[in-house]
Amino acid sequence: MTSPVKSACVLGIGSAAASLILAAGVAVWLGPVPAAAWVILAGGSATIGSLAASAAFHAALRVQTDLKRLSDYVETTVNSSDAVPPGNLSGAVQRFAGVVTETTARLRGEHDASVARCRELELEARVNETQRRNLEAILNAISDGVIVTDAFNEIVLANGAAAQALRFDLGPSLRRPIDEVLDDARLVKLIKDARDATAADRRSVEHRARDERVFRVTSAVVGHERHAPGAGVVTVLRDVTHDKEVAAMKSEFVSQVSHELRTPLSSIKAYVEMLIDGEAHDEPTRGQFYDIVQSETDRLERMIDNILSISKIDAGVTSVNLQRVDLVALLRSCIGVLRPQAESHGVTVHDELGDADAHVFIDREMVHQAAINLLSNALKYTPRGGEVHVTLEADPHENVVSFAFRDTGPGIPADELPRLFQKFYRAPSNNRLAGGTGLGLNLVKQVVETVHGGRVVVKSEIGVGSTFTCELPMAETNRGLPLVGGSSA
């Protein structure tokens, strides 16, 4: 009878099914085998097949060697089976089962070790991925630009703020040389030189880009050994352009305020001294001196009020006293206050308010001050012989009341309009026509929009004039406005 063991070995079947066939063939060929030996042989063979198939992924060469060893042992046993007395068949099976058990145990151990290592690697990969995502989230939450370069000056990490500030695409820029990504030779040199700076662990310099933006560039070397050939560099870029502009504007503001305060004070002092010295010999002259002192005092008071009001609104400590106010009456009061100034400038103010029912729920003093600022500006920048028109329009359908001051001044260039309401800003094209601190229009915007939820719009045409329009909600619609640092009366 042809040996099924030889057939299995010749075919080289190593799967679990072939192993079971191998075990069954041995039983048929050798005759009845004890139950324990059958279980060991069949179970061991099946286990070898399943474990060999799993371990082949991790140690194919080792498994192949073990299977060859089993095949050789079976071949030797079969070839010498004629010399084995029938009474020793059980011993032969036991020896074969021992080899199977030994190989199975070894393969199981290698398989378990491989599975454990795979789990460790998978866990490490998950931890690394989580850390990478956390690092990216942290970097993208930082408003400053961050760039990390390696020993080859290639970008290995950067955040969106850096890409936006330096105008490069974040994704395609990774793993590329920094001098190919950044179009700023001086900044690239600063980053490269940071690795060679041994005098200090961190360098911080001010860098002005080609588009006139100013950055505070801070660089530090990172790695196991700083300043070693394999060390990388972390660079942080903070855009300080706005800070520089604010510092310059504040410095200019202090100078302008000092000048503006000195001008009315000098005028008041001069006319008071003339009155004391008796240089006004008649009543009309004394009255004229008194009017000038009064006008300069009012001007000084308005300027100080503007400074204090803006500071309070910025700090959020303004007490808002909301009440129902007739806007027509309020605007006519402003016209009356500034009529002497209009007459002294030779400008005609046209009251075109009409008799419309325009009641608003506002802080009267704040809106009065804002209207005074707008009308005062119109008078200052309108040449002698010019006109200022004060108008009002109520729109019940939109629940909005709008009032406007239209002058016949020189107009404002279109490129200066977006910055017109910034604090301390004065339009360069017209700043020589009249003095000022650049606070009046900012106060108007704060009062109308921040405090009352309205809107300020400006339209201007060179050589024709400018129109400043303020829109406020009507009385029945603005009672629910959020108050700034206070409560309604």
VMD Tcl script that draws the C-alpha trace (Angstrom):
set ca {
  {0.00 0.00 0.00}
  {1.28 3.39 -0.90}
  {2.22 5.38 2.22}
  {-0.05 8.41 2.75}
  {2.78 9.99 4.73}
  {5.04 9.86 1.69}
  {2.26 11.29 -0.47}
  {1.74 14.19 1.88}
  {5.46 14.91 2.11}
  {5.92 14.70 -1.65}
  {3.01 17.06 -2.25}
  {4.46 19.43 0.39}
  {1.04 20.44 1.73}
  {1.50 22.66 4.76}
  {-2.02 23.88 5.49}
  {-4.17 22.77 8.40}
  {-6.30 20.54 6.16}
  {-3.25 18.73 4.80}
  {-1.98 18.20 8.33}
  {-5.27 16.55 9.31}
  {-5.05 14.30 6.24}
  {-1.50 13.45 7.29}
  {-2.66 12.44 10.76}
  {-5.52 10.30 9.40}
  {-3.19 8.55 6.96}
  {-0.76 7.63 9.71}
  {-3.62 6.10 11.67}
  {-4.80 3.99 8.73}
  {-1.31 2.87 7.79}
  {-0.11 2.05 11.31}
  {-3.34 0.56 12.44}
  {-5.21 1.28 15.67}
  {-3.53 3.97 17.72}
  {-4.30 4.81 21.33}
  {-6.84 7.58 21.76}
  {-4.33 9.85 23.48}
  {-1.86 9.45 20.67}
  {-4.57 10.21 18.11}
  {-5.57 13.40 19.90}
  {-1.95 14.53 20.17}
  {-1.21 13.70 16.58}
  {-4.36 15.12 15.01}
  {-4.55 18.16 17.28}
  {-0.85 18.82 17.00}
  {-0.91 18.53 13.24}
  {-3.89 20.86 12.93}
  {-2.20 23.33 15.26}
  {0.97 23.20 13.21}
  {-0.99 24.02 10.09}
  {-2.84 26.99 11.56}
  {0.14 28.42 13.41}
  {2.43 27.93 10.44}
  {0.00 29.85 8.25}
  {-0.12 32.73 10.76}
  {3.58 32.78 11.55}
  {4.53 32.69 7.88}
  {3.77 36.42 7.68}
  {6.39 37.17 10.33}
  {8.97 34.34 9.94}
  {8.44 32.48 6.67}
  {11.97 31.18 6.48}
  {11.89 29.77 10.01}
  {8.57 28.02 9.45}
  {9.81 26.52 6.20}
  {12.83 25.07 8.05}
  {10.64 23.56 10.76}
  {8.29 21.96 8.23}
  {11.27 20.51 6.37}
  {12.51 19.01 9.60}
  {9.11 17.39 10.23}
  {8.99 16.06 6.69}
  {12.48 14.53 7.01}
  {11.57 12.89 10.30}
  {8.40 11.34 8.86}
  {10.34 10.18 5.80}
  {12.95 8.49 8.03}
  {10.29 6.83 10.13}
  {8.44 5.46 7.11}
  {11.62 4.14 5.46}
  {12.58 2.27 8.59}
  {9.05 1.10 9.45}
  {9.70 -2.44 8.09}
  {12.38 -2.93 10.71}
  {10.19 -1.76 13.54}
  {8.35 -4.57 15.29}
  {4.59 -4.14 15.55}
  {4.86 -3.76 19.29}
  {6.97 -0.56 18.89}
  {4.46 1.36 16.76}
  {3.18 3.24 19.77}
  {6.72 4.43 20.57}
  {7.20 5.68 17.04}
  {3.98 7.64 17.22}
  {4.97 9.08 20.57}
  {8.34 10.24 19.19}
  {6.58 11.83 16.22}
  {4.05 13.50 18.55}
  {6.96 14.83 20.62}
  {8.49 16.48 17.60}
  {5.10 17.93 16.70}
  {4.57 19.25 20.21}
  {8.03 20.83 20.36}
  {7.67 22.53 17.00}
  {4.14 23.67 17.81}
  {5.26 25.25 21.07}
  {8.12 27.07 19.42}
  {5.94 28.36 16.60}
  {3.26 29.44 19.05}
  {5.83 31.37 21.06}
  {7.19 33.09 17.97}
  {3.69 33.86 16.79}
  {2.68 35.31 20.17}
  {5.84 37.42 20.28}
  {5.18 38.70 16.77}
  {1.57 39.56 17.62}
  {2.67 41.35 20.78}
  {5.28 43.33 18.86}
  {2.73 44.26 16.22}
  {0.38 45.50 18.92}
  {3.20 47.54 20.46}
  {4.04 49.08 17.09}
  {0.38 49.83 16.42}
  {0.04 51.47 19.83}
  {3.20 53.51 19.24}
  {1.87 54.58 15.83}
  {-1.42 55.69 17.38}
  {0.39 57.61 20.13}
  {2.66 59.28 17.58}
  {-0.30 60.20 15.38}
  {-2.16 61.67 18.38}
  {0.91 63.68 19.39}
  {1.35 64.92 15.83}
  {-2.27 66.06 15.65}
  {-2.02 67.74 19.04}
  {1.16 69.53 17.96}
  {-0.47 70.70 14.73}
  {-3.52 71.93 16.66}
  {-1.31 73.84 19.09}
  {0.77 75.40 16.32}
  {-2.29 76.41 14.31}
  {-3.81 77.99 17.43}
  {-0.75 80.23 17.83}
  {-1.21 83.62 16.21}
  {2.53 84.00 15.64}
  {4.18 82.30 12.69}
  {6.25 79.20 13.54}
  {8.74 77.50 11.19}
  {10.92 74.48 12.08}
  {13.87 73.59 9.85}
  {16.16 70.54 10.02}
  {19.92 70.16 9.62}
  {19.54 70.48 5.84}
  {17.59 73.76 6.16}
  {14.43 72.06 4.94}
  {11.05 72.98 6.41}
  {9.80 70.07 8.52}
  {7.01 71.90 10.33}
  {5.14 75.21 9.99}
  {1.77 76.64 10.94}
  {-0.88 78.54 9.03}
  {0.11 81.87 10.57}
  {3.61 81.56 9.10}
  {2.25 80.57 5.69}
  {-0.12 83.54 5.70}
  {2.46 86.03 6.95}
  {5.17 84.95 4.52}
  {2.78 84.11 1.67}
  {3.60 80.48 0.86}
  {1.52 77.30 0.47}
  {1.87 75.20 3.60}
  {1.38 71.66 2.21}
  {3.76 71.69 -0.78}
  {6.42 73.55 1.23}
  {7.17 70.78 3.72}
  {10.46 68.95 3.15}
  {11.63 71.64 0.77}
  {14.69 73.90 1.26}
  {13.69 77.11 2.97}
  {15.40 79.32 0.38}
  {13.13 77.78 -2.27}
  {10.00 78.50 -0.22}
  {10.63 81.99 1.17}
  {11.18 84.89 -1.19}
  {13.10 86.87 1.41}
  {16.85 86.38 1.29}
  {17.53 88.28 4.51}
  {14.99 86.24 6.52}
  {16.40 83.00 5.10}
  {19.90 84.09 6.17}
  {18.64 84.91 9.68}
  {17.23 81.40 10.03}
  {20.34 79.69 8.67}
  {22.67 81.80 10.80}
  {20.78 80.89 13.96}
  {22.38 77.41 13.92}
  {25.85 78.96 13.99}
  {25.09 81.43 16.78}
  {26.93 80.03 19.79}
  {26.87 83.19 21.89}
  {23.30 82.69 23.08}
  {20.62 80.02 22.96}
  {18.09 82.41 21.43}
  {18.33 85.26 18.95}
  {15.72 87.97 18.54}
  {15.98 90.59 15.83}
  {13.65 93.00 14.07}
  {13.13 92.32 10.39}
  {11.42 94.60 7.86}
  {9.97 92.74 4.88}
  {9.79 94.03 1.32}
  {6.16 95.09 1.77}
  {7.19 97.27 4.74}
  {5.75 94.90 7.34}
  {7.87 94.57 10.47}
  {8.47 91.20 12.19}
  {10.09 90.34 15.48}
  {12.06 87.18 14.50}
  {13.09 84.88 17.36}
  {15.21 81.80 16.55}
  {16.46 78.97 18.75}
  {18.45 75.79 18.07}
  {16.78 72.51 19.05}
  {18.13 68.96 19.23}
  {19.96 66.62 21.55}
  {23.15 68.65 21.18}
  {22.70 72.32 20.39}
  {24.84 73.76 17.62}
  {25.67 70.22 16.48}
  {25.61 69.49 12.73}
  {22.29 67.62 13.05}
  {20.47 70.28 15.08}
  {17.35 72.00 13.82}
  {16.09 75.57 14.23}
  {12.74 76.85 15.49}
  {11.82 80.33 14.24}
  {8.93 82.38 15.60}
  {7.74 85.43 13.67}
  {5.54 88.05 15.31}
  {4.06 90.76 13.11}
  {4.67 93.99 15.04}
  {3.69 96.31 12.20}
  {0.52 97.44 13.95}
  {2.37 97.93 17.24}
  {4.91 100.12 15.47}
  {2.16 102.14 13.82}
  {0.28 102.58 17.11}
  {3.47 103.66 18.89}
  {4.18 106.18 16.14}
  {0.59 107.47 16.22}
  {0.66 107.79 19.99}
  {3.89 109.73 19.83}
  {2.40 111.96 17.16}
  {-0.81 112.25 19.19}
  {1.03 113.46 22.26}
  {2.78 116.06 20.13}
  {-0.49 117.13 18.48}
  {-2.42 117.27 21.74}
  {0.31 119.37 23.30}
  {0.12 121.74 20.35}
  {-3.69 121.79 20.33}
  {-3.85 122.46 24.05}
  {-1.23 125.16 23.81}
  {-3.02 127.00 20.99}
  {-6.31 127.79 22.81}
  {-4.52 128.31 26.12}
  {-2.15 130.80 24.52}
  {-5.08 132.64 22.93}
  {-7.04 132.72 26.18}
  {-3.98 133.93 28.08}
  {-3.25 136.69 25.56}
  {-6.77 138.14 25.54}
  {-7.10 137.91 29.32}
  {-3.82 139.82 29.70}
  {-5.07 142.52 27.29}
  {-8.28 142.84 29.30}
  {-6.29 143.12 32.52}
  {-3.95 145.73 31.01}
  {-6.93 147.78 29.87}
  {-6.15 147.55 26.18}
  {-9.88 147.14 25.43}
  {-10.94 150.79 25.76}
  {-14.58 150.43 24.78}
  {-17.39 147.97 25.40}
  {-17.54 146.50 21.84}
  {-13.82 145.66 21.97}
  {-14.16 144.09 25.40}
  {-17.14 142.07 24.14}
  {-15.09 140.85 21.21}
  {-12.29 139.77 23.53}
  {-14.79 137.99 25.79}
  {-16.25 136.11 22.81}
  {-12.81 134.93 21.72}
  {-11.97 133.73 25.22}
  {-15.32 131.93 25.38}
  {-14.83 130.31 21.98}
  {-11.31 129.10 22.78}
  {-12.50 127.78 26.14}
  {-15.26 125.81 24.43}
  {-12.77 124.42 21.94}
  {-10.46 123.33 24.74}
  {-13.34 121.74 26.62}
  {-14.50 119.77 23.56}
  {-11.02 118.39 22.94}
  {-10.63 117.22 26.52}
  {-14.12 115.71 26.47}
  {-13.25 113.75 23.31}
  {-10.13 112.30 24.89}
  {-11.96 111.30 28.08}
  {-14.98 109.89 26.25}
  {-12.92 107.66 23.94}
  {-10.87 106.40 26.87}
  {-14.02 105.46 28.80}
  {-15.63 103.68 25.86}
  {-12.41 101.76 25.14}
  {-12.18 100.74 28.79}
  {-15.88 99.73 28.91}
  {-16.65 101.95 31.90}
  {-18.97 104.42 30.20}
  {-22.26 105.01 32.00}
  {-25.01 105.20 29.37}
  {-28.09 107.26 30.26}
  {-30.69 106.26 27.65}
  {-33.76 108.45 27.26}
  {-36.30 109.42 24.62}
  {-34.88 112.41 22.70}
  {-36.21 114.62 19.91}
  {-33.35 114.41 17.40}
  {-34.44 117.53 15.50}
  {-34.22 119.63 18.66}
  {-30.83 118.12 19.53}
  {-29.34 118.94 16.11}
  {-30.68 122.49 16.17}
  {-29.03 122.90 19.55}
  {-25.70 121.85 17.98}
  {-26.16 124.38 15.18}
  {-26.77 127.09 17.75}
  {-23.64 126.19 19.69}
  {-21.38 126.35 16.62}
  {-23.02 129.25 14.80}
  {-20.42 131.75 16.13}
  {-17.66 129.51 14.78}
  {-19.44 129.31 11.41}
  {-19.75 133.07 11.21}
  {-16.10 133.59 12.13}
  {-15.10 131.20 9.32}
  {-17.45 132.83 6.85}
  {-19.40 129.59 6.33}
  {-23.19 129.46 6.03}
  {-25.01 126.67 7.90}
  {-28.34 125.62 6.35}
  {-30.90 124.10 8.71}
  {-32.81 121.61 6.54}
  {-34.13 119.47 9.38}
  {-37.82 120.26 8.88}
  {-40.46 119.24 11.41}
  {-40.25 115.46 11.13}
  {-41.18 113.33 14.15}
  {-37.75 111.84 14.81}
  {-37.58 110.55 18.35}
  {-34.76 108.23 19.33}
  {-33.90 106.42 22.53}
  {-30.29 107.53 23.11}
  {-27.78 108.97 25.53}
  {-28.39 112.64 24.76}
  {-25.00 113.93 25.85}
  {-23.06 111.36 23.82}
  {-24.99 111.90 20.60}
  {-24.85 115.67 21.13}
  {-21.06 115.48 21.40}
  {-20.83 113.29 18.27}
  {-22.98 115.73 16.27}
  {-20.88 118.65 17.50}
  {-17.74 116.86 16.26}
  {-19.20 116.27 12.79}
  {-20.50 119.82 12.41}
  {-17.24 121.27 13.73}
  {-15.26 119.23 11.19}
  {-17.51 120.41 8.36}
  {-16.95 124.02 9.38}
  {-13.17 123.65 9.73}
  {-12.64 122.10 6.31}
  {-15.10 124.25 4.37}
  {-13.43 127.33 2.85}
  {-14.71 130.82 3.47}
  {-17.88 131.45 1.51}
  {-18.76 127.74 1.56}
  {-21.87 126.05 2.91}
  {-22.79 123.26 5.31}
  {-26.21 121.57 5.01}
  {-27.71 119.76 8.00}
  {-30.45 117.31 6.98}
  {-32.58 114.63 8.64}
  {-34.68 111.79 7.27}
  {-36.92 109.34 9.12}
  {-37.77 105.96 7.59}
  {-40.62 104.31 9.53}
  {-40.47 101.20 7.34}
  {-36.84 100.56 8.25}
  {-37.29 102.04 11.76}
  {-34.25 104.23 11.17}
  {-33.58 107.94 11.59}
  {-30.60 109.35 9.69}
  {-29.04 112.79 9.93}
  {-26.26 114.15 7.73}
  {-23.76 117.00 7.48}
  {-22.90 117.89 3.89}
  {-20.13 120.43 3.27}
  {-18.61 122.07 0.20}
  {-15.02 121.44 1.25}
  {-12.12 120.01 -0.75}
  {-13.26 116.38 -0.42}
  {-11.34 113.32 0.74}
  {-9.43 110.95 -1.57}
  {-10.99 107.49 -1.89}
  {-7.88 105.69 -0.63}
  {-8.02 107.63 2.65}
  {-11.68 106.89 3.44}
  {-11.18 103.37 4.93}
  {-8.86 104.73 7.64}
  {-10.81 107.90 8.33}
  {-12.37 106.64 11.58}
  {-9.21 105.14 13.02}
  {-7.99 106.58 16.27}
  {-5.36 109.31 15.86}
  {-5.70 109.25 12.06}
  {-5.86 112.46 10.08}
  {-6.22 112.48 6.29}
  {-2.81 113.54 4.93}
  {-4.39 115.40 2.01}
  {-6.25 117.85 4.29}
  {-4.38 117.87 7.60}
  {-2.85 121.28 6.83}
  {-6.23 122.94 6.37}
  {-7.15 122.68 10.04}
  {-5.75 121.47 13.32}
  {-6.98 118.44 15.18}
  {-6.02 115.34 17.13}
  {-7.64 112.68 14.95}
  {-10.02 111.70 17.75}
  {-13.29 113.37 16.76}
  {-14.37 110.93 14.04}
  {-13.30 107.92 16.08}
  {-15.50 109.16 18.92}
  {-18.42 109.59 16.50}
  {-18.08 105.99 15.33}
  {-17.81 104.66 18.88}
  {-20.88 106.58 20.07}
  {-23.11 105.78 17.09}
  {-22.09 102.17 16.40}
  {-20.67 100.73 19.62}
  {-22.97 102.40 22.13}
  {-26.20 102.85 20.12}
  {-26.03 100.10 17.50}
  {-26.28 102.56 14.60}
  {-24.14 103.16 11.54}
  {-21.84 105.92 10.23}
  {-21.34 106.38 6.48}
  {-19.13 108.85 4.64}
  {-19.22 109.82 0.97}
  {-16.81 112.26 -0.57}
  {-15.86 113.68 -3.94}
  {-12.72 115.67 -4.62}
  {-13.56 119.33 -5.33}
  {-17.23 118.88 -4.40}
  {-17.32 118.09 -0.69}
  {-18.08 115.37 1.86}
  {-21.23 114.02 3.49}
  {-21.19 112.28 6.87}
  {-24.40 110.38 7.65}
  {-25.38 108.81 10.98}
  {-28.18 106.24 11.24}
  {-29.86 105.51 14.56}
  {-32.71 103.10 15.41}
  {-36.02 104.80 16.13}
  {-37.24 104.98 19.73}
  {-39.45 101.88 19.61}
  {-36.69 99.65 18.21}
  {-33.59 100.46 20.23}
  {-34.76 99.99 23.79}
  {-33.19 96.55 23.90}
  {-29.69 97.69 22.94}
  {-26.85 96.36 25.08}
  {-25.45 99.10 27.27}
  {-21.78 99.87 27.60}
  {-20.68 99.76 31.20}
  {-23.89 101.18 32.65}
  {-27.66 101.04 32.74}
  {-30.45 103.16 31.38}
  {-32.03 105.79 33.54}
}
mol new
graphics top color blue
foreach p $ca { graphics top sphere $p radius 0.5 }
foreach p [lrange $ca 0 end-1] q [lrange $ca 1 end] { graphics top cylinder $p $q radius 0.2 }
display resetview
